[in-house]
Amino acid sequence: MKRLIERSRSVGEVLRWVTQNPGKVSASHYPIALHKLGQLLQQQPGPPMGAGDSRGPAGQVLEQPEFHVLCQAIVSGCAKFDNFSIVNCLYAAAALGLPGESPLVRVLEDESRSRLGRFNQKDVSMVFSSEANNKALEAIFSSQLFYENRQERFIRSMAEWLPRKAENLTPYTMALIAKYVARHRLREPRLLDTIANFLLKRGEQLDSKVIQKLVFPFSRMNYRPSNHGELFPKLEAILEQKAGSSPLATVNILMSMFQLSHFPQTVLHQVFSPGFITNVMSSPYALIVRRYLSLLDAAVELEFREYSGPRLDPRYRVLMFEHALTADEANRKYSYKGLVAEALRQLVGEECYRQDEVLPPGYCTDFLLWINRSGTVLPLSRVPAASRAPPAASPVTMSLRSSVLALTSDLQDFAPVVLSVNDKWHYCQNSDILVGSRAMRDRHLRLLGYCLVQLPYTELEKVSGIEEA
C-alpha cells in the first residue's frame, strides 16, 4: 500500500487507494497519503482547477467525498495511532494547508498535546512547527517538565519558523518563550531578534510588567538585538510614560538596559526623582527596589559620567547583594571554586587571600588578593586596613568615586586582585560569552580599580589534581 500511494500520479488516485481498501490501510499509511496529496497539489501547473473557484486545488480537495472519508478515518482512529503517525499526520496536514479549525487538525492537535510527555525531541519539534499557534505554544511552555529541562534542538528549530508566525502570538505566549530562553541561557540570535521585533511592533500596547519579561533575555544573554537602534529609543519613550505605573518593572527594564551599556537619561531623571523614590519606599517591594536603585546609581557613577540629573539619596543606598548569588549557592557542588580555594591555600596560604568578599556596590567576589609591584602576593597583615575593607563598604556614607580614589592612591605600592571562578552557569549556553549581570559586574570591578583574573570552567575542567590546579 505504501508503494501504491507513493507512485500515485493524481490526487484522485491517492484517495482511491486509501478509501477503497480500508482493510489494507494502517496508521502509518495516512501521513504518507497526506504528504503525497500535498506534493501533487504543488506540482499542478497553471490556474486553479475549476472555473471561478478562487480557493485553488487545496480547497477543491477538501470538498471531495473521498477526502472526507480519509479525514474521518484519521479522526476515528488517531487515538490508537502510534506517536510517529500522529506527529506525521499533523505535520502533513499543515503542509497541505488545511485550516486550523478543520476537525482533522483539531483532533490531531488535541491528541498531540495529550501525548507531549511521551514525545521524543524530534516529535515535539515537528508538532509545534506545524501548529505554532498560541494554544499549542502556551501548552508546551507552560509545561513544568518542559520548562525545567533545556530543549536546545527544539529552540533551534523554533528559531527558524517562529519569525513567520510571531505576529499572531499573544504577548503572554511570547513572554513564556522569553522566560524559557532566559532561564536556560539560550543565546539564539534569531529567536532573540524575533522577540525584539515583536516588542518593537507591539510595545505601546504592552504594560511594563510584560515589557520587562520580553527585555530580560537580552540582558541575560548579553545580547544587543539587531534592531536595538530603534528598539532602545522606543523603550525609553514608553518608560517615560509608564515609569510610575509599575515601579519595580521600570527598574528591572532599566537594569536590563544598563547591563547592555545603554543609559536612558530622561528615564533616570524620573526614577531618581523624589516623587518616584517616595512612591517605591512605601511599597511592599521597597527593599528590592532600593537594591536595584543602588546598583543603578553605582552604574551611573562608574559608566555614565556625563549624566547630570538627580541621583539616589545616600540614605537609601544599600549593597545590591550581601552574599553569594542564589544560583552560585544552588550550584556550589558543581563549582570549581572549592578546587581553586584548596589550590590557593596550598600555594600562598590562607593568610594571603579572602574568599567570598562582598565589594561595593554589592558584588560578591570569589577570591580577593593583594599583589605588590614585583608580583608577590601579600599577607593580609601587610595590607593597610583601609584597603582590606574598601571605604565604600558603607554605601550610606561614601560614594563609589571616593572608593576608586582611595584604591588608586595605593596602587603605587600594591594592586587588589579579584580571582574570578567562572563556572558553566556564568556563561550563555554553549558559549564563551558571560551572562549580562556577570559582564557588568566585571566592568564595574575594573572601573573600581581591581585587576581581574578570570578562571573559566573550560580551563579548570582540564585540570587533573591539585598540583595542576
The 8 nearest C-alpha neighbors of each residue, nearest first, counted from 0:
[[1, 3, 2, 4, 23, 24, 28, 16],
 [0, 2, 4, 3, 5, 28, 31, 32],
 [3, 1, 5, 0, 4, 6, 7, 31],
 [4, 2, 0, 6, 1, 5, 7, 16],
 [3, 5, 1, 7, 2, 6, 13, 0],
 [4, 6, 2, 3, 7, 1, 35, 31],
 [7, 5, 3, 4, 2, 8, 1, 13],
 [8, 6, 4, 5, 13, 9, 12, 3],
 [7, 9, 6, 12, 10, 39, 13, 5],
 [10, 8, 12, 11, 7, 39, 13, 36],
 [11, 9, 13, 12, 36, 14, 39, 8],
 [10, 12, 14, 9, 13, 15, 65, 8],
 [11, 13, 15, 9, 10, 14, 7, 16],
 [14, 12, 10, 16, 11, 15, 4, 7],
 [13, 15, 11, 17, 12, 16, 18, 65],
 [16, 14, 12, 18, 17, 13, 19, 11],
 [17, 15, 13, 14, 19, 18, 20, 12],
 [16, 18, 14, 15, 20, 19, 13, 24],
 [17, 19, 15, 20, 16, 14, 21, 69],
 [20, 18, 15, 16, 17, 21, 14, 22],
 [19, 21, 22, 23, 18, 17, 16, 24],
 [22, 20, 24, 23, 18, 19, 17, 25],
 [21, 23, 20, 24, 25, 19, 17, 18],
 [22, 24, 21, 20, 25, 0, 17, 19],
 [23, 25, 21, 22, 28, 17, 20, 26],
 [24, 26, 27, 28, 23, 29, 22, 21],
 [27, 25, 28, 80, 29, 84, 24, 81],
 [26, 28, 84, 25, 29, 30, 31, 83],
 [29, 27, 31, 26, 25, 30, 24, 32],
 [28, 30, 32, 31, 27, 26, 33, 88],
 [31, 29, 88, 33, 32, 87, 28, 34],
 [32, 30, 34, 28, 29, 33, 35, 27],
 [31, 33, 29, 35, 30, 34, 36, 28],
 [34, 32, 30, 36, 35, 31, 91, 29],
 [35, 33, 37, 31, 91, 36, 32, 30],
 [36, 34, 38, 32, 37, 33, 31, 39],
 [37, 35, 33, 39, 34, 38, 10, 40],
 [36, 38, 95, 34, 40, 35, 39, 41],
 [37, 39, 35, 41, 36, 40, 34, 42],
 [40, 38, 42, 36, 41, 37, 35, 9],
 [39, 41, 37, 42, 43, 38, 36, 56],
 [42, 40, 38, 39, 43, 37, 44, 36],
 [41, 43, 39, 40, 44, 38, 37, 45],
 [42, 44, 40, 41, 39, 45, 56, 47],
 [45, 43, 42, 46, 41, 47, 40, 48],
 [44, 46, 47, 43, 48, 42, 55, 56],
 [47, 45, 48, 44, 55, 43, 49, 56],
 [48, 46, 55, 56, 49, 45, 52, 53],
 [47, 49, 56, 46, 55, 50, 52, 59],
 [50, 48, 52, 51, 47, 55, 59, 56],
 [51, 49, 52, 48, 47, 53, 46, 55],
 [50, 52, 53, 49, 47, 48, 54, 55],
 [53, 51, 54, 50, 49, 55, 47, 48],
 [54, 52, 55, 51, 47, 50, 58, 49],
 [53, 55, 58, 52, 56, 57, 59, 47],
 [56, 54, 47, 58, 53, 57, 52, 59],
 [55, 57, 59, 58, 47, 48, 60, 40],
 [58, 56, 60, 59, 55, 61, 40, 96],
 [57, 59, 54, 61, 56, 55, 60, 62],
 [58, 60, 56, 62, 61, 57, 55, 63],
 [61, 59, 57, 62, 63, 58, 56, 66],
 [62, 60, 58, 59, 63, 66, 57, 67],
 [61, 63, 59, 60, 64, 58, 66, 67],
 [62, 64, 60, 66, 65, 61, 67, 59],
 [65, 63, 67, 66, 68, 62, 61, 69],
 [66, 64, 68, 67, 63, 14, 69, 18],
 [65, 67, 69, 68, 63, 64, 70, 61],
 [68, 66, 70, 64, 69, 65, 71, 63],
 [67, 69, 65, 71, 66, 70, 72, 64],
 [68, 70, 66, 72, 67, 71, 18, 65],
 [71, 69, 67, 73, 72, 68, 103, 74],
 [70, 72, 74, 68, 73, 69, 75, 67],
 [71, 73, 69, 75, 70, 74, 76, 68],
 [74, 72, 70, 76, 71, 77, 75, 69],
 [75, 73, 71, 72, 76, 77, 103, 70],
 [76, 74, 72, 73, 71, 77, 78, 70],
 [75, 77, 73, 78, 74, 79, 72, 80],
 [78, 76, 80, 79, 73, 74, 75, 85],
 [77, 79, 76, 80, 110, 75, 74, 81],
 [78, 80, 77, 76, 81, 26, 75, 82],
 [81, 79, 77, 78, 26, 84, 85, 82],
 [80, 82, 84, 83, 85, 79, 26, 77],
 [83, 81, 85, 84, 86, 80, 118, 122],
 [82, 84, 86, 81, 85, 87, 122, 27],
 [85, 83, 87, 27, 82, 81, 86, 88],
 [86, 84, 82, 88, 83, 87, 80, 89],
 [87, 85, 89, 83, 84, 88, 126, 82],
 [86, 88, 90, 84, 89, 30, 85, 91],
 [89, 87, 30, 91, 85, 90, 86, 84],
 [90, 88, 92, 86, 87, 91, 107, 93],
 [89, 91, 87, 129, 93, 92, 88, 86],
 [90, 92, 94, 88, 34, 93, 89, 33],
 [93, 91, 95, 89, 94, 90, 97, 88],
 [94, 92, 96, 90, 95, 91, 129, 97],
 [95, 93, 91, 96, 92, 90, 37, 34],
 [96, 94, 37, 92, 93, 97, 91, 33],
 [95, 97, 93, 94, 98, 92, 57, 37],
 [96, 98, 92, 95, 93, 99, 101, 104],
 [99, 97, 100, 101, 96, 104, 93, 92],
 [98, 100, 101, 104, 97, 105, 130, 102],
 [99, 101, 98, 105, 102, 104, 103, 97],
 [100, 102, 103, 104, 98, 99, 105, 97],
 [103, 101, 105, 104, 106, 100, 74, 99],
 [102, 104, 106, 101, 105, 74, 70, 107],
 [105, 103, 107, 101, 106, 102, 99, 108],
 [106, 104, 102, 108, 107, 103, 109, 101],
 [105, 107, 109, 103, 108, 104, 102, 110],
 [106, 108, 110, 104, 109, 105, 89, 111],
 [109, 107, 111, 105, 110, 106, 104, 112],
 [110, 108, 106, 112, 111, 107, 105, 113],
 [109, 111, 107, 113, 108, 112, 106, 114],
 [112, 110, 108, 114, 113, 109, 107, 115],
 [111, 113, 115, 109, 114, 110, 108, 138],
 [112, 114, 110, 111, 115, 109, 116, 108],
 [115, 113, 111, 112, 117, 116, 118, 110],
 [116, 114, 112, 118, 117, 113, 111, 123],
 [115, 117, 114, 118, 113, 144, 119, 112],
 [116, 118, 114, 115, 119, 82, 113, 122],
 [119, 117, 115, 122, 116, 123, 114, 120],
 [118, 120, 122, 121, 123, 117, 116, 115],
 [119, 121, 123, 122, 124, 118, 153, 152],
 [122, 120, 124, 123, 119, 125, 153, 118],
 [123, 121, 125, 119, 120, 124, 118, 126],
 [122, 124, 120, 126, 121, 125, 118, 127],
 [123, 125, 121, 153, 122, 127, 126, 128],
 [126, 124, 122, 128, 123, 127, 129, 121],
 [127, 125, 123, 129, 124, 128, 86, 122],
 [126, 128, 130, 131, 129, 124, 125, 123],
 [127, 129, 125, 131, 126, 130, 124, 160],
 [128, 130, 90, 127, 126, 93, 131, 125],
 [131, 129, 127, 132, 128, 126, 135, 93],
 [132, 130, 127, 128, 129, 135, 136, 133],
 [133, 131, 135, 134, 130, 136, 168, 167],
 [132, 134, 136, 135, 168, 137, 172, 169],
 [133, 135, 137, 132, 136, 138, 131, 172],
 [134, 136, 138, 132, 133, 137, 131, 139],
 [137, 135, 133, 138, 139, 134, 140, 132],
 [136, 138, 134, 140, 135, 139, 141, 172],
 [139, 137, 135, 136, 141, 140, 134, 142],
 [138, 140, 142, 136, 141, 137, 135, 145],
 [141, 139, 137, 142, 138, 136, 175, 146],
 [142, 140, 138, 139, 137, 143, 146, 175],
 [141, 143, 139, 145, 140, 144, 146, 138],
 [144, 142, 146, 145, 147, 141, 140, 148],
 [143, 145, 142, 147, 146, 148, 116, 141],
 [144, 146, 142, 148, 143, 147, 140, 139],
 [147, 145, 143, 144, 148, 142, 140, 179],
 [146, 148, 144, 145, 143, 149, 183, 142],
 [149, 147, 145, 146, 150, 144, 183, 143],
 [148, 150, 151, 183, 147, 146, 145, 179],
 [151, 149, 153, 152, 148, 154, 145, 120],
 [152, 150, 154, 153, 149, 155, 185, 156],
 [153, 151, 155, 154, 150, 156, 120, 124],
 [152, 154, 156, 124, 151, 155, 150, 157],
 [153, 155, 157, 151, 156, 152, 158, 150],
 [156, 154, 158, 152, 157, 153, 151, 159],
 [155, 157, 153, 154, 158, 159, 152, 124],
 [156, 158, 154, 159, 160, 155, 161, 153],
 [157, 159, 190, 155, 156, 161, 189, 160],
 [158, 160, 157, 156, 161, 155, 162, 189],
 [159, 161, 157, 162, 163, 158, 128, 164],
 [160, 162, 164, 163, 157, 158, 165, 159],
 [163, 161, 165, 164, 193, 160, 159, 158],
 [164, 162, 161, 160, 165, 166, 159, 167],
 [163, 165, 161, 162, 166, 167, 160, 168],
 [166, 164, 168, 162, 167, 161, 163, 197],
 [165, 167, 168, 164, 197, 163, 162, 169],
 [168, 166, 165, 164, 169, 132, 133, 163],
 [169, 167, 165, 166, 133, 172, 170, 173],
 [168, 170, 171, 172, 173, 167, 133, 166],
 [171, 169, 173, 172, 174, 168, 209, 205],
 [170, 172, 174, 169, 173, 175, 209, 168],
 [173, 171, 175, 169, 174, 170, 137, 168],
 [172, 174, 170, 176, 175, 171, 177, 169],
 [173, 175, 177, 171, 172, 176, 213, 212],
 [176, 174, 172, 178, 173, 177, 140, 179],
 [175, 177, 173, 179, 174, 178, 180, 172],
 [178, 176, 174, 180, 175, 179, 213, 181],
 [179, 177, 175, 181, 176, 180, 174, 182],
 [178, 180, 182, 176, 181, 177, 175, 146],
 [179, 181, 177, 185, 183, 178, 182, 184],
 [182, 180, 216, 184, 178, 179, 183, 177],
 [183, 181, 179, 180, 184, 178, 185, 216],
 [182, 184, 181, 185, 180, 149, 179, 428],
 [185, 183, 427, 181, 428, 182, 180, 186],
 [186, 184, 180, 428, 183, 187, 427, 181],
 [185, 187, 220, 184, 188, 427, 428, 191],
 [186, 188, 190, 189, 185, 191, 155, 158],
 [189, 187, 191, 190, 192, 186, 224, 222],
 [190, 188, 192, 191, 158, 187, 193, 159],
 [189, 191, 158, 193, 192, 188, 187, 194],
 [192, 190, 188, 194, 193, 189, 187, 195],
 [191, 193, 195, 189, 194, 190, 224, 188],
 [194, 192, 190, 196, 191, 195, 162, 197],
 [193, 195, 197, 191, 192, 196, 198, 190],
 [196, 194, 192, 198, 193, 197, 199, 191],
 [197, 195, 199, 193, 198, 194, 192, 200],
 [196, 198, 194, 200, 195, 199, 201, 193],
 [197, 199, 202, 195, 201, 196, 200, 194],
 [198, 200, 196, 197, 202, 230, 201, 195],
 [201, 199, 197, 198, 202, 196, 203, 195],
 [200, 202, 198, 204, 203, 199, 197, 205],
 [201, 203, 198, 205, 204, 199, 200, 210],
 [204, 202, 205, 201, 237, 206, 200, 199],
 [203, 205, 202, 201, 206, 200, 170, 198],
 [206, 204, 202, 203, 209, 210, 207, 201],
 [205, 207, 208, 209, 210, 204, 241, 203],
 [206, 208, 210, 209, 248, 211, 245, 249],
 [207, 209, 248, 211, 210, 206, 212, 245],
 [210, 208, 212, 207, 211, 206, 205, 213],
 [209, 211, 207, 213, 212, 208, 214, 206],
 [210, 212, 214, 252, 208, 209, 213, 248],
 [213, 211, 209, 210, 215, 214, 174, 178],
 [212, 214, 210, 211, 174, 215, 177, 209],
 [215, 213, 211, 212, 216, 217, 210, 252],
 [214, 216, 212, 217, 218, 213, 211, 219],
 [217, 215, 181, 219, 218, 214, 220, 177],
 [218, 216, 222, 220, 215, 219, 214, 221],
 [219, 217, 221, 255, 435, 220, 215, 216],
 [218, 220, 216, 435, 434, 217, 221, 215],
 [219, 221, 434, 222, 217, 218, 186, 435],
 [222, 220, 435, 218, 434, 219, 217, 259],
 [223, 221, 217, 220, 224, 218, 259, 219],
 [222, 224, 227, 217, 225, 221, 259, 218],
 [225, 223, 227, 226, 192, 222, 195, 191],
 [224, 226, 227, 192, 223, 228, 195, 188],
 [227, 225, 224, 228, 229, 230, 195, 196],
 [228, 226, 230, 224, 229, 231, 225, 223],
 [229, 227, 226, 230, 231, 232, 225, 224],
 [230, 228, 227, 226, 231, 232, 233, 199],
 [229, 231, 227, 233, 199, 232, 228, 226],
 [230, 232, 234, 233, 227, 229, 228, 235],
 [233, 231, 235, 234, 230, 229, 236, 228],
 [232, 234, 236, 230, 235, 231, 237, 229],
 [233, 235, 237, 231, 236, 232, 238, 230],
 [236, 234, 232, 238, 233, 237, 239, 231],
 [235, 237, 233, 239, 234, 238, 232, 240],
 [238, 236, 234, 240, 239, 235, 241, 233],
 [239, 237, 241, 242, 235, 240, 236, 234],
 [238, 240, 236, 237, 242, 266, 241, 235],
 [239, 241, 238, 237, 242, 236, 243, 244],
 [240, 242, 238, 244, 243, 239, 237, 207],
 [243, 241, 238, 249, 239, 244, 240, 246],
 [242, 244, 246, 245, 241, 275, 249, 240],
 [245, 243, 241, 242, 246, 207, 249, 240],
 [244, 246, 248, 243, 247, 249, 207, 242],
 [247, 245, 249, 243, 248, 242, 250, 244],
 [246, 248, 250, 249, 245, 251, 288, 284],
 [249, 247, 251, 208, 250, 245, 246, 207],
 [250, 248, 246, 252, 247, 251, 242, 245],
 [249, 251, 253, 247, 248, 252, 254, 246],
 [252, 250, 248, 254, 253, 249, 247, 255],
 [253, 251, 255, 249, 211, 254, 250, 248],
 [254, 252, 250, 256, 251, 255, 257, 249],
 [253, 255, 251, 257, 252, 256, 250, 258],
 [254, 256, 218, 252, 258, 253, 257, 215],
 [255, 257, 253, 259, 261, 258, 254, 252],
 [258, 256, 260, 254, 261, 259, 255, 262],
 [257, 259, 255, 260, 256, 439, 435, 218],
 [258, 260, 256, 257, 261, 218, 221, 255],
 [261, 259, 257, 258, 256, 262, 302, 439],
 [260, 262, 257, 256, 259, 263, 258, 231],
 [261, 263, 257, 264, 260, 256, 303, 253],
 [264, 262, 266, 265, 235, 267, 261, 253],
 [263, 265, 267, 266, 262, 268, 306, 308],
 [266, 264, 268, 267, 263, 269, 239, 235],
 [265, 267, 269, 268, 264, 239, 263, 270],
 [266, 268, 270, 264, 269, 265, 271, 263],
 [269, 267, 265, 266, 271, 270, 308, 309],
 [270, 268, 272, 266, 267, 271, 275, 265],
 [271, 269, 267, 272, 268, 275, 266, 276],
 [270, 272, 310, 269, 268, 311, 309, 267],
 [271, 273, 269, 274, 275, 270, 268, 276],
 [274, 272, 276, 275, 277, 271, 270, 278],
 [273, 275, 277, 272, 276, 278, 269, 271],
 [276, 274, 278, 272, 277, 273, 270, 279],
 [275, 277, 273, 279, 278, 274, 280, 272],
 [278, 276, 274, 280, 275, 279, 273, 281],
 [277, 279, 275, 276, 280, 281, 274, 282],
 [280, 278, 282, 276, 281, 285, 277, 275],
 [281, 279, 285, 277, 282, 278, 276, 286],
 [280, 282, 279, 278, 277, 285, 283, 284],
 [281, 283, 279, 285, 284, 280, 278, 286],
 [284, 282, 285, 281, 286, 280, 279, 287],
 [285, 283, 282, 286, 287, 288, 279, 247],
 [284, 286, 280, 288, 282, 283, 279, 287],
 [287, 285, 289, 288, 284, 290, 280, 283],
 [286, 288, 290, 289, 285, 284, 291, 247],
 [289, 287, 291, 285, 290, 286, 292, 247],
 [290, 288, 286, 292, 287, 291, 293, 285],
 [291, 289, 319, 287, 293, 288, 292, 317],
 [290, 292, 288, 294, 293, 289, 295, 287],
 [291, 293, 295, 289, 294, 290, 288, 296],
 [294, 292, 296, 290, 316, 291, 295, 289],
 [293, 295, 297, 291, 296, 292, 319, 298],
 [296, 294, 292, 298, 297, 293, 291, 299],
 [295, 297, 293, 299, 294, 298, 292, 311],
 [296, 298, 300, 294, 295, 299, 293, 301],
 [299, 297, 295, 301, 300, 296, 302, 294],
 [300, 298, 303, 296, 297, 302, 301, 295],
 [301, 299, 297, 298, 304, 302, 303, 296],
 [300, 302, 298, 299, 303, 297, 446, 304],
 [301, 303, 299, 298, 304, 300, 260, 443],
 [304, 302, 299, 305, 306, 300, 301, 298],
 [303, 305, 306, 302, 300, 299, 301, 307],
 [306, 304, 303, 307, 302, 299, 300, 308],
 [305, 307, 304, 303, 308, 264, 299, 300],
 [306, 308, 305, 309, 304, 310, 264, 268],
 [307, 309, 268, 306, 310, 267, 264, 271],
 [310, 308, 271, 268, 272, 307, 311, 267],
 [311, 309, 271, 312, 308, 296, 272, 268],
 [310, 312, 271, 313, 296, 315, 309, 293],
 [311, 313, 314, 315, 310, 316, 271, 309],
 [314, 312, 395, 316, 315, 311, 396, 394],
 [315, 313, 395, 312, 316, 396, 311, 317],
 [314, 316, 313, 312, 317, 289, 311, 395],
 [317, 315, 293, 313, 395, 314, 394, 289],
 [318, 316, 290, 394, 293, 319, 315, 289],
 [317, 319, 361, 360, 320, 321, 290, 359],
 [318, 320, 361, 290, 294, 360, 317, 291],
 [321, 319, 361, 318, 322, 362, 363, 323],
 [320, 322, 361, 318, 357, 319, 323, 363],
 [323, 321, 320, 363, 324, 357, 355, 362],
 [324, 322, 363, 327, 325, 328, 355, 321],
 [323, 325, 327, 326, 328, 322, 320, 363],
 [324, 326, 328, 327, 329, 323, 330, 322],
 [327, 325, 329, 324, 328, 330, 424, 323],
 [326, 328, 330, 324, 325, 329, 331, 323],
 [327, 329, 325, 331, 326, 330, 324, 323],
 [330, 328, 326, 327, 331, 325, 332, 324],
 [329, 331, 327, 333, 328, 332, 326, 334],
 [330, 332, 334, 328, 333, 329, 327, 336],
 [331, 333, 330, 334, 329, 335, 328, 337],
 [334, 332, 330, 331, 335, 422, 423, 336],
 [335, 333, 331, 336, 332, 422, 330, 337],
 [334, 336, 338, 337, 339, 333, 422, 420],
 [337, 335, 339, 334, 338, 340, 420, 365],
 [336, 338, 340, 339, 335, 341, 334, 331],
 [339, 337, 335, 341, 336, 340, 342, 465],
 [338, 340, 342, 336, 337, 341, 343, 335],
 [341, 339, 337, 343, 342, 338, 336, 344],
 [340, 342, 344, 338, 343, 339, 337, 345],
 [341, 343, 339, 345, 340, 344, 468, 346],
 [344, 342, 346, 340, 345, 341, 347, 339],
 [343, 345, 348, 341, 349, 342, 346, 347],
 [344, 346, 342, 343, 348, 347, 341, 349],
 [345, 347, 343, 344, 342, 348, 341, 349],
 [348, 346, 343, 344, 345, 351, 349, 376],
 [349, 347, 344, 350, 345, 351, 346, 343],
 [350, 348, 344, 351, 352, 347, 343, 353],
 [349, 351, 348, 378, 352, 379, 347, 380],
 [352, 350, 378, 349, 379, 348, 377, 347],
 [353, 351, 368, 367, 350, 349, 366, 354],
 [354, 352, 367, 366, 356, 368, 355, 351],
 [353, 355, 366, 356, 365, 367, 352, 364],
 [356, 354, 365, 364, 363, 366, 357, 353],
 [355, 357, 364, 354, 363, 358, 353, 367],
 [358, 356, 363, 362, 361, 364, 355, 321],
 [357, 359, 362, 361, 360, 363, 356, 392],
 [360, 358, 361, 392, 391, 362, 318, 357],
 [359, 361, 318, 319, 358, 294, 362, 297],
 [362, 360, 318, 359, 319, 320, 358, 357],
 [363, 361, 358, 357, 360, 359, 364, 320],
 [362, 364, 357, 323, 356, 355, 322, 358],
 [365, 363, 355, 356, 366, 357, 362, 417],
 [364, 366, 355, 354, 419, 418, 420, 363],
 [367, 365, 354, 418, 353, 364, 417, 355],
 [366, 368, 417, 353, 352, 416, 418, 354],
 [367, 369, 352, 416, 415, 417, 351, 366],
 [370, 368, 415, 377, 414, 376, 416, 413],
 [369, 371, 376, 375, 414, 413, 374, 377],
 [372, 370, 413, 374, 373, 375, 412, 414],
 [371, 373, 374, 413, 412, 370, 375, 411],
 [372, 374, 371, 375, 370, 413, 376, 412],
 [375, 373, 371, 372, 370, 376, 413, 377],
 [374, 376, 370, 371, 373, 377, 372, 369],
 [377, 375, 370, 369, 374, 351, 371, 378],
 [376, 378, 369, 370, 351, 375, 379, 381],
 [379, 377, 351, 380, 350, 381, 376, 382],
 [378, 380, 382, 381, 351, 350, 377, 352],
 [379, 381, 378, 382, 383, 350, 377, 384],
 [382, 380, 379, 378, 377, 383, 384, 369],
 [381, 383, 379, 380, 384, 387, 386, 378],
 [384, 382, 386, 385, 387, 381, 380, 379],
 [383, 385, 387, 386, 382, 388, 380, 379],
 [386, 384, 383, 388, 387, 389, 390, 382],
 [385, 387, 389, 388, 384, 383, 406, 382],
 [386, 388, 384, 385, 389, 383, 382, 379],
 [387, 389, 386, 385, 384, 390, 392, 391],
 [390, 388, 386, 391, 392, 385, 387, 402],
 [391, 389, 392, 402, 388, 385, 397, 393],
 [392, 390, 393, 397, 394, 389, 402, 399],
 [391, 393, 390, 389, 359, 394, 388, 358],
 [392, 394, 391, 395, 396, 397, 390, 317],
 [395, 393, 391, 397, 396, 316, 392, 317],
 [396, 394, 313, 393, 314, 316, 397, 317],
 [395, 397, 394, 393, 313, 398, 391, 314],
 [398, 396, 391, 394, 395, 393, 399, 401],
 [399, 397, 401, 400, 391, 394, 402, 396],
 [400, 398, 402, 401, 391, 403, 397, 297],
 [399, 401, 403, 402, 398, 404, 300, 301],
 [400, 402, 404, 399, 398, 403, 405, 397],
 [403, 401, 399, 405, 400, 404, 391, 390],
 [404, 402, 447, 400, 406, 401, 405, 407],
 [403, 405, 401, 407, 402, 406, 408, 400],
 [406, 404, 402, 403, 408, 407, 401, 409],
 [405, 407, 403, 408, 404, 409, 402, 448],
 [408, 406, 410, 404, 409, 405, 403, 448],
 [407, 409, 406, 405, 410, 404, 411, 403],
 [408, 410, 407, 411, 406, 412, 413, 405],
 [411, 409, 413, 407, 412, 414, 408, 406],
 [410, 412, 409, 413, 408, 372, 407, 414],
 [413, 411, 410, 409, 371, 372, 414, 370],
 [414, 412, 371, 410, 370, 372, 411, 409],
 [413, 415, 410, 370, 369, 371, 416, 449],
 [416, 414, 369, 449, 368, 450, 370, 413],
 [417, 415, 450, 368, 449, 367, 369, 451],
 [416, 418, 367, 451, 366, 419, 450, 452],
 [419, 417, 452, 366, 451, 367, 453, 365],
 [418, 420, 453, 365, 454, 421, 452, 417],
 [421, 419, 454, 422, 336, 455, 453, 365],
 [422, 420, 455, 454, 456, 425, 419, 423],
 [421, 423, 456, 425, 424, 334, 420, 455],
 [422, 424, 425, 426, 456, 421, 428, 455],
 [425, 423, 426, 422, 427, 428, 421, 326],
 [424, 426, 423, 422, 433, 421, 434, 437],
 [427, 425, 433, 434, 424, 432, 423, 431],
 [426, 428, 184, 430, 434, 432, 220, 433],
 [427, 429, 184, 430, 185, 426, 186, 183],
 [430, 428, 427, 431, 426, 185, 186, 432],
 [431, 429, 427, 428, 432, 426, 433, 186],
 [430, 432, 426, 433, 427, 429, 428, 455],
 [433, 431, 430, 426, 427, 434, 221, 220],
 [432, 434, 426, 438, 425, 427, 437, 435],
 [435, 433, 220, 426, 219, 221, 437, 427],
 [434, 436, 221, 219, 218, 438, 437, 258],
 [435, 437, 439, 438, 434, 440, 258, 219],
 [438, 436, 440, 435, 439, 434, 433, 441],
 [437, 439, 435, 441, 440, 436, 433, 434],
 [440, 438, 442, 436, 441, 437, 258, 435],
 [439, 441, 437, 443, 438, 442, 436, 444],
 [442, 440, 444, 438, 439, 443, 445, 437],
 [443, 441, 439, 445, 440, 444, 446, 438],
 [442, 444, 446, 440, 445, 441, 447, 439],
 [443, 445, 447, 441, 446, 449, 442, 440],
 [444, 446, 449, 448, 447, 442, 443, 450],
 [447, 445, 443, 448, 444, 442, 301, 449],
 [448, 446, 444, 403, 445, 449, 443, 402],
 [449, 447, 445, 446, 403, 407, 406, 444],
 [448, 450, 445, 415, 444, 416, 447, 451],
 [449, 451, 416, 417, 445, 415, 448, 452],
 [452, 450, 417, 416, 418, 449, 453, 445],
 [451, 453, 418, 419, 417, 454, 450, 416],
 [454, 452, 419, 455, 451, 418, 420, 421],
 [453, 455, 420, 421, 419, 456, 452, 459],
 [456, 454, 421, 457, 458, 453, 420, 422],
 [455, 457, 459, 422, 458, 460, 421, 423],
 [458, 456, 455, 460, 459, 461, 423, 422],
 [459, 457, 456, 461, 460, 455, 454, 462],
 [458, 460, 456, 462, 461, 457, 455, 454],
 [461, 459, 462, 458, 457, 456, 463, 335],
 [462, 460, 459, 458, 463, 457, 456, 467],
 [463, 461, 459, 460, 467, 468, 464, 458],
 [462, 464, 467, 461, 465, 468, 466, 460],
 [465, 463, 466, 467, 462, 468, 338, 342],
 [464, 466, 468, 467, 342, 463, 338, 341],
 [465, 467, 468, 464, 342, 463, 462, 345],
 [468, 466, 465, 464, 462, 463, 342, 461],
 [467, 465, 466, 342, 462, 464, 339, 338]]
